[in-house]
Amino acid sequence: MAAALSSSVSCGSFVAAPTASLKKDAVTVGVAPLVAPAVGKSLSVCKSSLAGQALKSRAVAVSSSKTASRAVVKAEIGDSLEEFLAKATPDKGLARLLVCMGEALRTIAFKVRTASCSATSCVNTFGDEQLAVDVLADKLLFEALRFSHVCKYACSEEQPDLLDMGGPVEGGFSVAFDPLDGSSIVDTNFTVGTIFGVWPGDKLTGVTGRDQVASAMGVYGPRTTYIIAVNGFPGTHEFLLMDDGKWMHVKETTTIGEGKLYAPGNLRATFDNPEYEKLINHYVGEQYTLRYTGGMVPDVGQILIKEKGVFTNVTSPSTKAKLRLLFEVAPLGLLIENAGGYSSDGFISVLDKPITNTDVRTQVCYGSRKEVQRFEETLYGKSRLSASVSA
């Protein structure tokens, strides 16, 4: 099976000697679908457009008011990725980019399952230890963005300097990504994932998370899923990778409610941050259920799937911020807020926090309105949300 996959990327094709033709509104490619482990056959190649099916010319009438026409369109459970994107955005370039990234996620999922994690291969420019699978994921994502033909610049945690992907500035996009969040726990077989944010044009600094047109994460666990938020389209949407290699819409999240489930990152900060210790003691005293792996993708993703819970990662005098706003915090912030949740750095939504350079780091809380209010009030004595939240 491994021989059937190549490390090179052609949007929708990760097989050896792929064939691809770029058309005006769709990319026709060869696909190596994932097959169930019980089927002891080699990966077969099937023809697809974009990511498994032809992007159909949908009979959704676009009136003179595009905003009004999009407002009545609703994604359906069971939709393919292409069908969803046709409803979620009128921008075929953005749809193409998200499909190309989905193809890269599919191959990364396969590589994660078959990766050897016995040794590290290199160290990135921030000094973080990289496993070999990190490097491969990074390469696959950059290649997918190049092949999309709509990405102008891209950067990653492993390569933070902006790289020209060859796409246009006008009508194009720039993408920042964490290729394999949680790579240090791959060897323990915990869930890991990819996080990315999409900004319009050619800027990834001097912007905020609220400027994103979309964000997403790939989740590589017992199931492989692709969770997408499109700015301006309601909800955050989960797609499941099926045995035939196609993505199917399986969940829409529009509300993050109350629920006693918590994922407390950087607990060592409680040593010299008494306010964070007080917050943790509240969770324990109120008998919250602890669900924490040390990977941001599963620890934040569970809020979207369970539609409840809180994630925190707090700093202290001795433990500085580690989470990067551009690559992790802002993209996840859009996923959470599009789903009806809230985010905070202690004072403001992380989507309103300026991205002045690619290495801006921050503390963060994601969760329901009341949980984020509690986070701000406990750490700083007041909350921007308290005025409009009933007791």
C-alpha positions as CSV (number, residue, x, y, z in Angstrom):
1,M,0.0,0.0,0.0
2,A,2.7,2.4,0.9
3,A,4.2,2.1,-2.6
4,A,0.9,3.3,-4.1
5,L,1.4,6.7,-2.5
6,S,3.9,9.4,-3.5
7,S,5.1,12.2,-1.3
8,S,4.4,14.7,-4.1
9,V,1.1,16.5,-4.3
10,S,-1.2,17.1,-7.2
11,C,-4.4,18.5,-5.8
12,G,-6.6,15.5,-5.5
13,S,-3.8,13.1,-6.5
14,F,-1.1,11.6,-4.3
15,V,-0.4,8.5,-6.3
16,A,2.7,7.7,-8.3
17,A,2.7,9.2,-11.8
18,P,-0.5,11.2,-11.2
19,T,-2.5,12.8,-14.0
20,A,-4.2,16.2,-13.5
21,S,-5.8,18.8,-15.7
22,L,-6.7,22.2,-14.4
23,K,-10.0,23.4,-15.8
24,K,-11.7,26.8,-15.4
25,D,-13.9,25.8,-12.4
26,A,-12.7,22.3,-11.4
27,V,-9.6,20.2,-11.2
28,T,-9.8,16.7,-12.6
29,V,-7.3,14.5,-10.9
30,G,-6.5,10.9,-10.0
31,V,-7.2,9.9,-6.4
32,A,-5.8,7.1,-4.2
33,P,-8.7,6.4,-1.9
34,L,-8.2,5.0,1.6
35,V,-9.6,1.5,2.0
36,A,-10.7,-0.3,5.1
37,P,-7.9,-2.3,6.8
38,A,-10.0,-5.4,6.4
39,V,-9.8,-5.1,2.6
40,G,-6.4,-6.5,1.8
41,K,-6.1,-4.9,-1.5
42,S,-3.8,-2.3,-3.0
43,L,-5.0,1.3,-3.1
44,S,-6.9,1.7,-6.3
45,V,-7.0,4.9,-8.4
46,C,-10.3,6.5,-9.3
47,K,-11.0,9.5,-11.3
48,S,-12.3,12.6,-9.5
49,S,-12.9,16.3,-9.8
50,L,-11.5,18.5,-7.1
51,A,-11.7,15.8,-4.3
52,G,-13.7,12.9,-5.3
53,Q,-16.7,14.1,-7.3
54,A,-17.3,16.6,-10.1
55,L,-18.0,20.0,-8.8
56,K,-21.6,20.2,-10.1
57,S,-23.1,23.3,-11.6
58,R,-25.6,23.8,-8.8
59,A,-29.1,25.0,-9.5
60,V,-28.9,27.5,-6.7
61,A,-30.1,30.7,-8.2
62,V,-27.9,33.7,-7.3
63,S,-30.1,36.8,-7.2
64,S,-28.9,40.3,-7.5
65,S,-28.4,40.2,-3.7
66,K,-25.8,37.5,-3.2
67,T,-25.8,38.0,0.5
68,A,-29.6,37.3,0.7
69,S,-29.3,34.2,-1.5
70,R,-26.5,32.7,0.5
71,A,-28.4,33.3,3.7
72,V,-31.2,30.8,2.7
73,V,-28.8,28.1,1.6
74,K,-28.2,25.4,4.2
75,A,-25.6,22.6,4.2
76,E,-27.0,19.1,4.4
77,I,-25.6,16.2,6.3
78,G,-24.4,13.7,3.6
79,D,-23.2,16.4,1.3
80,S,-19.8,15.9,-0.4
81,L,-17.1,18.5,0.3
82,E,-17.7,20.0,-3.1
83,E,-21.5,20.2,-2.6
84,F,-20.9,21.9,0.7
85,L,-18.5,24.4,-0.7
86,A,-20.8,25.3,-3.5
87,K,-23.3,26.3,-0.9
88,A,-20.9,27.9,1.6
89,T,-19.1,30.3,-0.8
90,P,-19.6,31.7,-4.2
91,D,-15.8,32.0,-4.6
92,K,-14.6,29.1,-6.7
93,G,-11.0,29.9,-5.9
94,L,-11.6,29.5,-2.1
95,A,-13.5,26.2,-2.8
96,R,-10.6,24.9,-4.9
97,L,-8.1,25.8,-2.2
98,L,-10.1,24.1,0.5
99,V,-10.4,21.0,-1.6
100,C,-6.7,20.9,-2.4
101,M,-5.9,21.2,1.3
102,G,-8.4,18.3,1.9
103,E,-6.4,16.2,-0.5
104,A,-3.2,16.9,1.4
105,L,-4.9,16.1,4.7
106,R,-5.9,12.7,3.3
107,T,-2.4,11.8,2.4
108,I,-1.0,13.1,5.7
109,A,-3.5,10.9,7.6
110,F,-2.1,7.9,5.7
111,K,1.5,8.9,6.4
112,V,0.8,9.5,10.1
113,R,-0.6,6.0,10.4
114,T,2.5,4.5,8.8
115,A,5.1,6.9,10.2
116,S,8.2,5.7,12.1
117,C,8.6,8.0,15.1
118,S,11.8,6.6,16.6
119,A,14.0,9.6,15.9
120,T,13.8,13.3,15.0
121,S,15.0,14.5,11.6
122,C,15.7,18.2,12.2
123,V,14.8,21.3,14.3
124,N,12.7,24.1,12.9
125,T,13.6,27.8,13.0
126,F,11.7,28.3,16.3
127,G,13.8,25.6,18.0
128,D,10.9,23.1,18.2
129,E,11.8,19.4,17.7
130,Q,10.5,18.0,14.4
131,L,9.7,14.4,13.7
132,A,10.1,13.1,10.2
133,V,6.4,13.1,9.6
134,D,6.3,16.9,10.4
135,V,8.6,17.6,7.5
136,L,6.6,15.4,5.2
137,A,3.3,17.1,6.2
138,D,4.8,20.5,5.7
139,K,6.0,19.5,2.2
140,L,2.6,18.1,1.2
141,L,0.7,21.2,2.3
142,F,3.0,23.6,0.4
143,E,2.7,21.4,-2.7
144,A,-1.1,21.4,-2.4
145,L,-1.2,25.2,-2.1
146,R,1.0,25.6,-5.2
147,F,-1.2,23.3,-7.2
148,S,-4.3,25.2,-6.2
149,H,-3.1,28.1,-8.4
150,V,-5.1,30.5,-6.1
151,C,-2.6,30.8,-3.2
152,K,-0.2,33.8,-3.3
153,Y,1.8,33.3,-0.1
154,A,2.1,30.6,2.5
155,C,4.0,30.0,5.6
156,S,4.1,27.4,8.3
157,E,5.4,26.9,11.8
158,E,8.3,25.0,10.2
159,Q,8.9,27.6,7.5
160,P,7.7,30.9,9.0
161,D,9.0,33.1,6.1
162,L,6.4,33.8,3.5
163,L,6.9,31.6,0.4
164,D,5.5,32.6,-3.0
165,M,3.0,29.9,-4.2
166,G,2.5,31.5,-7.6
167,G,-1.1,32.5,-7.2
168,P,-2.6,35.9,-7.9
169,V,-2.8,38.8,-5.3
170,E,-6.1,40.0,-6.6
171,G,-8.7,37.3,-6.0
172,G,-6.0,35.0,-4.4
173,F,-5.3,34.0,-0.8
174,S,-2.5,33.5,1.7
175,V,-2.4,30.6,4.0
176,A,-0.7,29.9,7.4
177,F,-0.6,26.5,8.8
178,D,0.7,24.2,11.5
179,P,1.4,21.0,9.5
180,L,1.2,18.6,12.4
181,D,0.1,19.9,15.7
182,G,0.9,17.4,18.4
183,S,3.7,15.7,16.5
184,S,5.5,15.0,19.8
185,I,2.7,12.6,20.7
186,V,2.5,10.8,17.4
187,D,4.7,8.0,18.8
188,T,2.2,7.4,21.7
189,N,-0.6,7.1,19.1
190,F,-2.6,10.0,20.4
191,T,-4.8,12.0,18.0
192,V,-2.9,14.8,16.1
193,G,-3.8,17.1,13.4
194,T,-3.2,20.0,10.9
195,I,-4.4,23.6,11.5
196,F,-4.6,26.3,8.9
197,G,-6.1,29.7,8.3
198,V,-6.9,31.4,5.0
199,W,-6.6,35.2,4.5
200,P,-7.5,37.1,1.4
201,G,-4.8,38.7,-0.8
202,D,-1.1,38.7,0.0
203,K,-1.0,39.6,3.7
204,L,-0.3,37.3,6.7
205,T,0.9,40.1,9.0
206,G,-0.8,43.4,9.8
207,V,-4.0,41.5,9.9
208,T,-6.3,39.9,12.5
209,G,-7.9,36.5,12.8
210,R,-11.2,38.1,12.0
211,D,-9.9,38.9,8.5
212,Q,-9.7,35.2,7.7
213,V,-12.0,34.0,4.9
214,A,-11.8,30.4,6.2
215,S,-10.0,28.2,8.6
216,A,-9.9,24.4,9.2
217,M,-8.2,21.6,10.9
218,G,-7.6,18.0,9.9
219,V,-7.9,15.5,12.7
220,Y,-6.0,12.2,12.5
221,G,-7.4,9.8,15.1
222,P,-9.5,6.7,15.0
223,R,-11.4,8.6,12.3
224,T,-9.9,11.1,9.9
225,T,-12.0,14.3,9.8
226,Y,-11.8,17.7,8.2
227,I,-13.4,20.5,10.2
228,I,-14.1,23.8,8.3
229,A,-15.4,27.2,9.0
230,V,-16.1,29.6,6.2
231,N,-16.4,33.2,7.3
232,G,-19.9,34.5,6.6
233,F,-21.5,31.1,6.4
234,P,-23.2,29.8,9.5
235,G,-21.7,27.0,11.6
236,T,-18.5,24.9,11.7
237,H,-18.7,21.8,9.7
238,E,-17.2,18.3,10.1
239,F,-16.4,16.0,7.2
240,L,-15.5,12.4,7.6
241,L,-13.0,10.6,5.3
242,M,-14.9,7.6,3.8
243,D,-13.4,4.3,2.6
244,D,-13.6,5.5,-1.0
245,G,-11.4,8.5,-0.2
246,K,-14.2,11.1,-0.3
247,W,-15.1,13.6,2.3
248,M,-18.7,13.4,3.6
249,H,-20.5,16.1,5.7
250,V,-21.4,14.5,9.0
251,K,-21.9,17.3,11.5
252,E,-22.8,21.0,11.7
253,T,-22.1,22.9,15.0
254,T,-23.9,26.2,15.5
255,T,-24.0,26.4,19.3
256,I,-21.5,25.8,22.1
257,G,-23.4,25.4,25.3
258,E,-22.6,24.8,28.9
259,G,-21.1,21.5,30.1
260,K,-18.6,20.4,32.7
261,L,-15.7,19.3,30.5
262,Y,-12.3,21.0,30.6
263,A,-8.9,20.8,29.0
264,P,-6.4,22.8,31.0
265,G,-3.1,23.4,29.1
266,N,0.1,24.6,30.7
267,L,-0.8,23.5,34.2
268,R,2.7,24.3,35.4
269,A,1.6,27.9,35.3
270,T,-0.5,27.4,38.4
271,F,2.8,27.3,40.4
272,D,3.2,31.1,40.1
273,N,-0.2,32.2,38.7
274,P,-2.6,32.1,41.7
275,E,-5.5,33.2,39.5
276,Y,-5.0,30.3,37.1
277,E,-4.8,28.0,40.1
278,K,-8.1,29.4,41.4
279,L,-9.7,28.7,38.0
280,I,-8.4,25.1,37.9
281,N,-9.7,24.6,41.5
282,H,-13.1,25.8,40.3
283,Y,-13.2,23.1,37.6
284,V,-12.1,20.4,40.1
285,G,-14.4,21.6,42.9
286,E,-17.4,21.7,40.5
287,Q,-16.5,18.2,39.3
288,Y,-15.8,19.0,35.7
289,T,-14.6,16.0,33.6
290,L,-11.0,16.2,32.6
291,R,-10.4,15.6,28.9
292,Y,-6.8,16.6,28.0
293,T,-4.2,15.0,25.7
294,G,-1.6,17.8,25.2
295,G,-2.6,18.2,21.5
296,M,-4.5,21.3,20.6
297,V,-6.4,19.7,17.8
298,P,-8.2,17.1,19.9
299,D,-8.4,19.3,23.0
300,V,-10.1,22.1,21.1
301,G,-11.9,19.9,18.6
302,Q,-13.8,18.1,21.3
303,I,-15.6,21.4,22.1
304,L,-16.9,21.5,18.6
305,I,-18.0,17.8,18.6
306,K,-19.4,17.7,22.1
307,E,-20.8,21.2,21.7
308,K,-19.7,22.1,25.2
309,G,-16.5,22.4,27.3
310,V,-13.6,24.8,27.8
311,F,-10.0,24.8,26.8
312,T,-7.4,27.0,28.5
313,N,-3.7,27.7,28.1
314,V,-2.5,30.3,30.5
315,T,0.9,32.0,31.1
316,S,2.7,32.9,34.3
317,P,5.9,34.7,35.2
318,S,7.9,31.5,34.8
319,T,6.0,30.0,31.8
320,K,5.7,32.1,28.8
321,A,3.2,31.8,26.0
322,K,3.9,29.0,23.5
323,L,0.9,29.1,21.2
324,R,1.3,31.1,18.0
325,L,-1.5,33.4,17.0
326,L,-1.1,33.0,13.2
327,F,-0.6,29.3,13.0
328,E,-2.9,27.9,15.7
329,V,-4.8,30.4,17.9
330,A,-6.5,32.5,15.2
331,P,-7.6,29.6,12.9
332,L,-9.0,27.7,15.9
333,G,-10.6,30.9,17.1
334,L,-12.6,31.2,13.8
335,L,-13.7,27.5,14.1
336,I,-14.9,28.0,17.6
337,E,-16.6,31.4,17.1
338,N,-18.3,30.3,13.8
339,A,-19.8,27.5,15.8
340,G,-21.3,29.8,18.3
341,G,-18.5,29.7,20.9
342,Y,-16.2,32.4,22.3
343,S,-12.5,33.0,22.6
344,S,-10.3,35.2,24.7
345,D,-6.7,36.1,25.4
346,G,-7.9,37.4,28.8
347,F,-9.2,40.7,27.5
348,I,-10.4,40.4,23.9
349,S,-11.4,37.8,21.3
350,V,-8.3,36.2,19.8
351,L,-9.8,37.1,16.4
352,D,-9.3,40.8,17.3
353,K,-5.7,40.4,18.4
354,P,-3.3,42.0,15.8
355,I,-0.9,39.6,14.0
356,T,2.1,41.9,13.9
357,N,4.6,39.1,12.9
358,T,4.5,35.4,12.4
359,D,5.8,34.6,15.9
360,V,3.3,36.4,18.0
361,R,2.3,34.1,20.9
362,T,-0.6,34.3,23.3
363,Q,-2.5,32.6,26.1
364,V,-6.0,31.6,25.1
365,C,-9.4,30.3,26.3
366,Y,-12.0,28.7,24.0
367,G,-15.5,27.7,25.1
368,S,-19.0,28.8,25.8
369,R,-19.9,32.4,26.6
370,K,-20.1,31.8,30.3
371,E,-16.9,29.8,30.4
372,V,-15.0,32.5,28.6
373,Q,-16.5,35.1,30.9
374,R,-15.4,33.1,33.9
375,F,-11.9,32.8,32.5
376,E,-11.6,36.6,32.1
377,E,-13.1,37.4,35.5
378,T,-11.1,34.9,37.4
379,L,-7.8,35.9,35.8
380,Y,-8.3,39.7,35.6
381,G,-11.3,40.6,37.8
382,K,-13.6,41.7,35.0
383,S,-15.0,40.5,31.6
384,R,-16.1,42.3,28.5
385,L,-18.9,39.7,28.4
386,S,-20.3,40.2,31.9
387,A,-22.6,43.1,31.1
388,S,-24.9,41.1,28.8
389,V,-24.7,37.7,30.5
390,S,-27.4,36.9,33.0
391,A,-26.3,35.5,36.4
